[in-house]
Amino acid sequence: MTRGGEKDLIDIDQLSREEIDWIIQTARSFEEVSRRAVKKVPALRGKTVVNLFYEPSTRTRMSFELAAKRLSADVLNFTASSSSVAKGESLKDTALTLQAMGLDALVVRHPVSGAPEMISRWIDASVINAGDGMHAHPTQALLDLYTLHKELGSIEGKTVALVGDILHSRVARSNIQAMTKMGARLILVGPPTLIPREVEESGLEVSYSFDRVIGECDVIYLLRLQRERQREGLIPSLAEYARFYQLNRERLEKARQEVIVMHPGPINRGVEISAEVADLPRSYLLDQVTNGVAVRMAVLFKFLGRRETEAEGER
């Protein structure tokens, strides 16, 4: 099990239910900041946050950048493709170089599972995992919980279907941990080739038929299907996948009227979701993006501002 220290957020399993509740409540207060004329608070004034991204991810990087700036932190964006990394500098040397510049937090997106956890061993600054390989994406799961908390009050006892490529999805892994911890009933839906064997053996509910379970769901969470899965032969074709697992108008009519539709983005219109359904009021895709800023503000405050405040109180 990959875990960071108390200074880091590497995976959801580090957080207790009480800590998740704290992040949700803190995000609610920070959301109010975003509605002000001056969208800033001095909570992290004097702190430096570096976004270290080895994968392209515009929405996640911008969300973290906006969150840090609204907390009054200084922000540096480090893109691996245009840096000394492209010249062969190692991950460890890059992390140590950034630490030598006096950063307080390093937000890491990396294609290799476990990279943020390794970095957390090398530097004293807080490390926040912004997605690593097929392993985890903890802040996505937290913003998803926050979105559902706002709409449902609680997800305890609610039924959530995670639909699509469970096998390769770090979003699915983090949401399975987070939603199970908060008391939701999960149904993992997808073709057999995209459901990991260990999940089937874990006792979690699995369905290969979307149509069979859609009427039971309070939340339908669609996962992005990466087109390379077709080249790997894991699905016959995108059209065949869409036939059985796309959320379209016809399939949505089988769901509860108040069902919530979610997707981590970016969406493939016409594959995992039809263009028509993506734009319906019950689709919370843009709400997730909006809520991501407030949740990441809460996460940065927990691992930088709150931690330092508690340390000062102990002295």
Secondary structure, DSSP 8 states (H G I E B T S, - for coil): -----TT-B--GGGS-HHHHHHHHHHHHHHHHHTTSSS----TTTT-EEEEEESS--HHHHHHHHHHHHHTT-EEEEEEGGGSGGGGT--HHHHHHHHHHTT-SEEEEEESSTTHHHHHHHH-SSEEEEEEETTTB-HHHHHHHHHHHHHHHS--TT-EEEEES-TTT-HHHHHHHHHHHHTT-EEEEES-GGGS-HHHHHTT-EEES-HHHHGGG-SEEEE----THHHHTTSSS-HHHHHHHH-B-HHHHTTS-TT-EEE--S---BTTTB-HHHHTSTTB-HHHHHHHHHHHHHHHHIIIIIIHHHHHHHH-
